[in-house]
Amino acid sequence: MLTNSTFSVIAVTAYLLLYCILLQIEHTQWIAVRMFLFSPLLVIWMVYTVLKYGVYTGRELAEDEEYGYQDRI
């Protein structure tokens, strides 16, 4: 579960969304400050997990293509 790239992206996104919501509520700003201190570690974990265990499922570039876009067929 900790090495699943999809799980890490969803978990960190939900954590940062909760942080933004708690930051807007006046009585919970002290919780948001503590969450802010922990958030860089979560983002680093997410980036590491995606780079190490993520799988690219798009098409490969042709021999003469230098770069490609996924929105073009």
Buried (B, 14 or more C-beta within 10 A) or exposed (E): EEEEBEEBBEBBEEBBEEBEEBBEEEEEEEBBEEBEEEBEEBEEBBEEBBEEEEEEEEEEEEEEEEEEEEEEE
